[in-house]
Amino acid sequence: MHVEVLMFGPVGDLTCASSLTQTLADGACIDALATELVERFPKLADRLPSVRFAVNRTFVERTHQLCDGDEVALIPPVSGG
């Protein structure tokens, strides 16, 4: 299956991309996607533990099962005032 991955802030900076398409095995979950992304972009390893994931604009847990065509957003922590 294929999912569209949107990357914001420092996550996008580390990958030099704001979006990409990732191929995964059918039935893969967010954790499997995270593993694939770290293999593809090793610099993400230190960032992903603090990243929130949203699938189709809804925050999900890392055990969430993905479907073909899902849009997955990687949202880093935000601070400000």
Secondary structure, 3 states (H helix, E strand, C coil): CEEEEEECHHHHHHHCCCEEEEECCCCCEHHHHHHHHHHHCHHHHHCHHHCEEEECCEEECCCCECCCCCEEEEECCCCCC
